[in-house]
């Protein structure tokens, strides 16, 4: 499981669950392709900050709800 810290100092845990697949596809992220070639897939996400933030929000949605974000 990966983690990152936001500007407010909150730690977020990022994990992928089966229930995340449909919402990720809805924002244009093909998880299968991302997992097949992680370097290429990650590079594509880093090149598109809007999709990167959308993906992170999907993957952290439960935590975001708990803290009211």
C-alpha positions as CSV (number, residue, x, y, z in Angstrom):
1,X,0.0,0.0,0.0
2,X,1.3,3.4,-0.9
3,X,1.0,6.6,1.1
4,X,1.3,10.3,0.5
5,X,1.0,13.4,2.6
6,X,-1.1,16.4,1.5
7,X,-0.4,20.1,2.0
8,X,-2.4,20.0,5.3
9,X,-0.1,17.3,6.6
10,X,-2.7,14.5,6.4
11,X,-1.5,11.0,5.4
12,X,-3.4,9.2,2.8
13,X,-3.2,5.5,2.0
14,X,-3.6,4.5,-1.6
15,X,-4.9,1.0,-2.4
16,X,-6.7,-0.5,-5.3
17,X,-9.9,-2.5,-4.8
18,X,-12.1,-4.2,-7.4
19,X,-14.8,-1.6,-6.6
20,X,-12.4,1.1,-7.8
21,X,-12.2,-0.2,-11.3
22,X,-15.4,1.2,-12.7
23,X,-14.9,4.7,-11.3
24,X,-11.3,4.7,-12.6
25,X,-12.5,3.7,-16.1
26,X,-15.0,6.5,-15.9
27,X,-12.2,9.1,-15.7
28,X,-10.3,7.4,-18.5
29,X,-7.9,5.2,-16.6
30,X,-7.5,1.6,-17.9
31,X,-6.2,-0.2,-14.8
32,X,-5.2,-3.3,-16.8
33,X,-2.9,-1.3,-19.0
34,X,-1.6,0.5,-16.0
35,X,-0.7,-2.8,-14.3
36,X,0.7,-4.3,-17.5
37,X,3.3,-1.6,-17.9
38,X,3.5,0.4,-14.6
39,X,6.3,2.7,-15.7
40,X,4.5,3.7,-18.9
41,X,1.1,3.9,-17.1
42,X,2.5,6.0,-14.3
43,X,4.3,8.3,-16.8
44,X,0.9,8.8,-18.6
45,X,-0.8,9.8,-15.3
46,X,2.0,12.2,-14.3
47,X,1.6,13.8,-17.7
48,X,-2.1,14.5,-17.0
49,X,-2.4,16.0,-13.5
50,X,-6.2,16.2,-13.8
51,X,-6.5,12.5,-14.3
52,X,-3.9,11.8,-11.6
53,X,-5.8,13.8,-9.0
54,X,-9.1,12.2,-10.1
55,X,-7.5,8.7,-9.7
56,X,-6.0,9.5,-6.3
57,X,-9.4,10.9,-5.1
58,X,-11.2,7.7,-6.2
59,X,-8.6,5.6,-4.4
60,X,-8.8,7.6,-1.3
61,X,-12.6,8.3,-1.3
62,X,-13.4,6.5,1.9
63,X,-10.7,8.3,3.8
64,X,-11.8,11.7,2.3
65,X,-15.4,11.1,3.4
66,X,-14.2,10.4,7.0
67,X,-12.3,13.8,7.2
68,X,-14.9,15.8,5.2
69,X,-12.8,16.5,2.1
